[in-house]
Structure formats: C-alpha cells, structure tokens
Amino acid sequence: MKSCLKPLLGLALAGLACIAGAQPPAAPQPAAPAAQPQQPPTVSASARRLYERSKGQLLQIRTLIKTQDSQASVGSGFIVSDDGHIVTNYHVISQFALEPDSYRLRYATTDGEGGALELLDFDARRDLALLRAVDDGKGGGLKGRGALAFRPQSQPLAKGERIYSMGNPHDVAFAVVEGNYNGLVDRSFDPLIYYAGGINPGMSGGPVLDEDGRVVGVNVSTLLFSQQVSFLVPGEFAESLVRRSLAAKPVHSAAWGRLRDQLTRYQDELVARFLASPWESANNERYRLPVPKQDFMRCWGRGTSADTKGLDFERSQCRMDHALFVSGSLQTGWLDMSHEAYDGSKLGALRFARQYSGSFRNERLGAADKARTAPFCKEQFVDRDGLPLRAVVCLRAYRKLEGLHDLSILVTTVDSPTQGALGRFDARGVSFDNALKLAAHYLEGFAWTKTSQAK
C-alpha cells in the first residue's frame, strides 16, 4: 500500500531543541529534517521592553557529555521561582533523564553566568521538565534573580493577541520573536497553542509572554516547510508541574520507570477515548471500511481518475498530528490508519491477484532495533458477518518501557477475484490488553455495505 501523498499536518512537526550530530525530533515522524532558520520581523517597542524586563529569567539549557564540555543538545528555559526552579521541555533534557551517567546539565544566563542543574520532575505527555540550579562551585546559582509569573487561566487570550516568544535559536544568541495567539490547534488530542510566529531549533523550552510579561505558553515545536506556524504548550500545564513538583527530590538514576508510568497512563486515556467513538464508513460501494471520527485525527484521501485503464483504487489515511517524545530515536503515543479499495475488473483476475498480493507484501512491519523487539505476528482468517478477511496482527515490545508495545494490523478482503480492500492500523506505545481491544475494534469496522449484502 502506498502512503497518502498529501502531507499531513504534524508529519512535519519538529521539536526545537538543537541536538548535536542529529536532526531535531519530529512528531509523529522521528526522521523529519531540521527546520530552516526564519528571519524574525523587526522587533517592536513592546518586544524590546519585554525582553529587557525578562532577560534576567531567561536561560539557555545545555546537555553536556559527562566527562567533557562538549554539548549534546541545547534548548531554552526560564526561571519560575526565587529558589532557582526552571521550566523547559522534556525533550531538551531527555538525554540526561534517561542516561544520567553519560550526561550532565548546565545553564547559561543572558549576562554570561552559568552553573549546574538538577532534574526534579518531568511530564513527557506535555513535553515539560522542572529543573533547579545548584551551586557546584562553578556557578553561584540563580537565587535572587526573580521569577516569571504565569498568566491566570481566568484571563484567556483572544485570537489575534500579540505574544512574544523567547529563547536562544541555533545556539546563536538570546532572542525575542513576536507573533500572534491563534487559539488551540483543532483536532489535537492534547491542547496545543497555535502561534503565528517564527521560532527555531534551540528555542525549545523558552517562555512565551503576553504584553504584561506573564507566561502564556512554552515553545515546543514548529511545522516544517511553513512560515509562521509554530506550537506552544499552554502555560497552565507548566504551572501545574511547578506546583506539584517544587519540593521534589532530584532525579539521580535513569528515569525509564517514571517515563513508562506516564506513558502507560496516557495510552489508557487515548485508547479509551478512541474506543468510545464509533466508526464512520468510507463511501465504498462494496465494503464498509473503518474510518475514525476526526476528533483528534486528520484524514486525507485520493483516488484514480475515472478513465484509467488499469487498477482503480480509492485511498484514505487518518493520523494523529502529535506524538510523545521518548528519545531522539523514538516517539510514541499515536494512532495511524489507512485503507485502499481496489477494482481490478479492467485487469482480469490474474493480473489483479498479482497487484493485490504485491500491495500486501509491500507493507513493512518493522525490525528489531535498540528500542523495540522484532515484531511477533499472528495470521488468521476472519469472517465478519459473511465478509471473509485475512488479518495479520503484530506486536513489537519496547525494551526499556516494560508493558508497552507497537501494534500493527493488516487486513485484506478475500471475497472476489477482481475486487478487494486492504486496511492497516498502527498504534504506538500501547499495553497488551489495549492492543487486543484495538485489534477487535478495528476488525469490527469491516463489513459488507447494505447494497452488497442485498446482492
């Protein structure tokens, strides 16, 4: 099955940390290329005023190799307490969180000071982390520098209001970029702010301020190959993390267990919401094919022209925009599904069978890698109210996130020598029990249309 050719919003989303020797992470595709630098517009008097007012609380966050000063990644952050607590993105400090024996964290201020950092907590679902400055003998800490305040939730922004993103793009210099608040992203499972402003890698974790200098969001990602389309974590989630973890003890060991627990809770909620939503049906004359409601997924489709002399087909692909960052090589927590309906009556049974079988064989189910095992697959023929199906269900276990798996399901109809449908469903980072529920739910979405049954 060929992928949908029209790009999906979110396939080109990229995190904004600068990672040495690797491209910035993308959501949901880990291999998206780095964002192209964008030239900021002329800075207004308001932007200059806000930068001067808040630059004392603005930081660069650096992940360094433990035994040397070479940096593995850089991002941004901001001070949220008089005791030197700092908010940034989880993906900025993920290397340290998962491999503390190999990395260390340091900060740099706008006036050239620096010091060590410790990790107190993180929220992988919201891509947030809470740090605290420590006096390691090389820096005096951040006490007394003041803290940025959060805008109260009781004072929501209006669409079009001017807001100001701050950070250190591409490890070049601290900067302020002004843009507009455009509400929350449509059809996103978790709330994300659509920010009409150009932010770049290295600005991840930096604050976005209103006209009064209060935090309304945290830089997190941008849409690649676009102009002025960026995304922010709403400030309320950062404020919540600060409130519950201000007195937390530092994290000294690899945080795989903490990460697994967070991802497990997330996938339970994701699967429950998905299963609670009934299937819609593709408008196919012969088959009822499962299509999700577009509450938090986006669907695109295409088909062949009516005068084609070969294989006629209709294709649909639906996918979540957003994925959860685990590491530079692994993202999880998203759903993806597609189907193709074929009519080979112009080809004849033999040629159709060859192409139909080839589409099935072209599907890739993954291989063993550092993060996941090789897929374990089971094939079975299923009868769905008289419609015969061939189904292959595969699971790949996560090596360091015990109890979580990637699920892939391939389904083909096997009822006609010249017609058929091929469907695929993928769920990333789900429990075994939820994988079984999703598999059953997906298969239930296939059936004859009423017209076909009547014939």
ChimeraX attribute file (.defattr): number of C-alpha atoms within 10 A of each C-alpha:
attribute: neighborCount
match mode: 1-to-1
recipient: residues
	/A:1	18
	/A:2	11
	/A:3	12
	/A:4	17
	/A:5	11
	/A:6	10
	/A:7	10
	/A:8	17
	/A:9	16
	/A:10	22
	/A:11	21
	/A:12	26
	/A:13	31
	/A:14	29
	/A:15	32
	/A:16	31
	/A:17	32
	/A:18	28
	/A:19	20
	/A:20	13
	/A:21	8
	/A:22	14
	/A:23	20
	/A:24	25
	/A:25	29
	/A:26	31
	/A:27	26
	/A:28	27
	/A:29	20
	/A:30	23
	/A:31	18
	/A:32	18
	/A:33	17
	/A:34	21
	/A:35	23
	/A:36	13
	/A:37	12
	/A:38	13
	/A:39	10
	/A:40	15
	/A:41	11
	/A:42	9
	/A:43	12
	/A:44	11
	/A:45	9
	/A:46	16
	/A:47	24
	/A:48	11
	/A:49	13
	/A:50	20
	/A:51	22
	/A:52	10
	/A:53	13
	/A:54	19
	/A:55	19
	/A:56	18
	/A:57	22
	/A:58	27
	/A:59	31
	/A:60	27
	/A:61	35
	/A:62	28
	/A:63	25
	/A:64	20
	/A:65	19
	/A:66	16
	/A:67	10
	/A:68	9
	/A:69	11
	/A:70	12
	/A:71	18
	/A:72	19
	/A:73	25
	/A:74	28
	/A:75	31
	/A:76	34
	/A:77	32
	/A:78	29
	/A:79	28
	/A:80	24
	/A:81	21
	/A:82	13
	/A:83	18
	/A:84	21
	/A:85	24
	/A:86	31
	/A:87	27
	/A:88	30
	/A:89	31
	/A:90	25
	/A:91	29
	/A:92	31
	/A:93	29
	/A:94	23
	/A:95	23
	/A:96	26
	/A:97	29
	/A:98	18
	/A:99	16
	/A:100	19
	/A:101	14
	/A:102	12
	/A:103	20
	/A:104	25
	/A:105	25
	/A:106	20
	/A:107	26
	/A:108	18
	/A:109	19
	/A:110	16
	/A:111	10
	/A:112	8
	/A:113	14
	/A:114	21
	/A:115	19
	/A:116	21
	/A:117	24
	/A:118	21
	/A:119	23
	/A:120	21
	/A:121	25
	/A:122	29
	/A:123	18
	/A:124	21
	/A:125	18
	/A:126	20
	/A:127	24
	/A:128	24
	/A:129	27
	/A:130	27
	/A:131	28
	/A:132	23
	/A:133	24
	/A:134	20
	/A:135	13
	/A:136	11
	/A:137	9
	/A:138	11
	/A:139	16
	/A:140	14
	/A:141	21
	/A:142	26
	/A:143	15
	/A:144	10
	/A:145	15
	/A:146	16
	/A:147	21
	/A:148	22
	/A:149	17
	/A:150	19
	/A:151	20
	/A:152	13
	/A:153	11
	/A:154	6
	/A:155	7
	/A:156	10
	/A:157	16
	/A:158	11
	/A:159	12
	/A:160	13
	/A:161	13
	/A:162	20
	/A:163	26
	/A:164	25
	/A:165	28
	/A:166	30
	/A:167	31
	/A:168	29
	/A:169	25
	/A:170	18
	/A:171	18
	/A:172	8
	/A:173	12
	/A:174	20
	/A:175	19
	/A:176	23
	/A:177	22
	/A:178	25
	/A:179	22
	/A:180	19
	/A:181	23
	/A:182	16
	/A:183	17
	/A:184	18
	/A:185	16
	/A:186	16
	/A:187	16
	/A:188	17
	/A:189	17
	/A:190	13
	/A:191	16
	/A:192	23
	/A:193	22
	/A:194	22
	/A:195	29
	/A:196	19
	/A:197	24
	/A:198	21
	/A:199	36
	/A:200	28
	/A:201	29
	/A:202	30
	/A:203	35
	/A:204	35
	/A:205	37
	/A:206	31
	/A:207	35
	/A:208	26
	/A:209	27
	/A:210	23
	/A:211	14
	/A:212	13
	/A:213	22
	/A:214	19
	/A:215	27
	/A:216	28
	/A:217	29
	/A:218	33
	/A:219	33
	/A:220	32
	/A:221	30
	/A:222	30
	/A:223	22
	/A:224	21
	/A:225	13
	/A:226	13
	/A:227	14
	/A:228	19
	/A:229	18
	/A:230	24
	/A:231	26
	/A:232	26
	/A:233	26
	/A:234	21
	/A:235	22
	/A:236	17
	/A:237	17
	/A:238	26
	/A:239	19
	/A:240	11
	/A:241	18
	/A:242	23
	/A:243	10
	/A:244	10
	/A:245	15
	/A:246	19
	/A:247	11
	/A:248	12
	/A:249	11
	/A:250	14
	/A:251	16
	/A:252	14
	/A:253	13
	/A:254	15
	/A:255	17
	/A:256	16
	/A:257	14
	/A:258	16
	/A:259	19
	/A:260	20
	/A:261	13
	/A:262	15
	/A:263	24
	/A:264	20
	/A:265	12
	/A:266	17
	/A:267	21
	/A:268	14
	/A:269	11
	/A:270	19
	/A:271	20
	/A:272	13
	/A:273	13
	/A:274	17
	/A:275	15
	/A:276	8
	/A:277	12
	/A:278	13
	/A:279	19
	/A:280	14
	/A:281	17
	/A:282	17
	/A:283	12
	/A:284	13
	/A:285	12
	/A:286	17
	/A:287	22
	/A:288	20
	/A:289	27
	/A:290	23
	/A:291	22
	/A:292	23
	/A:293	16
	/A:294	16
	/A:295	14
	/A:296	20
	/A:297	21
	/A:298	20
	/A:299	18
	/A:300	15
	/A:301	15
	/A:302	14
	/A:303	13
	/A:304	12
	/A:305	10
	/A:306	8
	/A:307	7
	/A:308	9
	/A:309	11
	/A:310	15
	/A:311	19
	/A:312	19
	/A:313	18
	/A:314	18
	/A:315	23
	/A:316	19
	/A:317	24
	/A:318	23
	/A:319	24
	/A:320	25
	/A:321	25
	/A:322	26
	/A:323	23
	/A:324	22
	/A:325	24
	/A:326	23
	/A:327	19
	/A:328	17
	/A:329	15
	/A:330	18
	/A:331	20
	/A:332	24
	/A:333	23
	/A:334	24
	/A:335	23
	/A:336	19
	/A:337	23
	/A:338	25
	/A:339	27
	/A:340	23
	/A:341	23
	/A:342	20
	/A:343	20
	/A:344	23
	/A:345	16
	/A:346	14
	/A:347	16
	/A:348	15
	/A:349	14
	/A:350	12
	/A:351	16
	/A:352	22
	/A:353	18
	/A:354	10
	/A:355	15
	/A:356	23
	/A:357	12
	/A:358	12
	/A:359	14
	/A:360	16
	/A:361	10
	/A:362	10
	/A:363	12
	/A:364	9
	/A:365	19
	/A:366	15
	/A:367	10
	/A:368	12
	/A:369	10
	/A:370	10
	/A:371	14
	/A:372	20
	/A:373	17
	/A:374	15
	/A:375	19
	/A:376	12
	/A:377	14
	/A:378	11
	/A:379	13
	/A:380	11
	/A:381	14
	/A:382	15
	/A:383	14
	/A:384	14
	/A:385	11
	/A:386	11
	/A:387	15
	/A:388	18
	/A:389	21
	/A:390	15
	/A:391	21
	/A:392	17
	/A:393	22
	/A:394	22
	/A:395	26
	/A:396	23
	/A:397	23
	/A:398	21
	/A:399	14
	/A:400	14
	/A:401	19
	/A:402	14
	/A:403	16
	/A:404	26
	/A:405	25
	/A:406	25
	/A:407	28
	/A:408	24
	/A:409	24
	/A:410	22
	/A:411	24
	/A:412	23
	/A:413	22
	/A:414	16
	/A:415	13
	/A:416	12
	/A:417	16
	/A:418	20
	/A:419	22
	/A:420	21
	/A:421	25
	/A:422	24
	/A:423	25
	/A:424	22
	/A:425	23
	/A:426	23
	/A:427	23
	/A:428	22
	/A:429	28
	/A:430	29
	/A:431	21
	/A:432	16
	/A:433	11
	/A:434	21
	/A:435	25
	/A:436	14
	/A:437	14
	/A:438	22
	/A:439	20
	/A:440	11
	/A:441	16
	/A:442	22
	/A:443	21
	/A:444	14
	/A:445	17
	/A:446	26
	/A:447	23
	/A:448	19
	/A:449	16
	/A:450	12
	/A:451	10
	/A:452	12
	/A:453	13
	/A:454	7
	/A:455	5
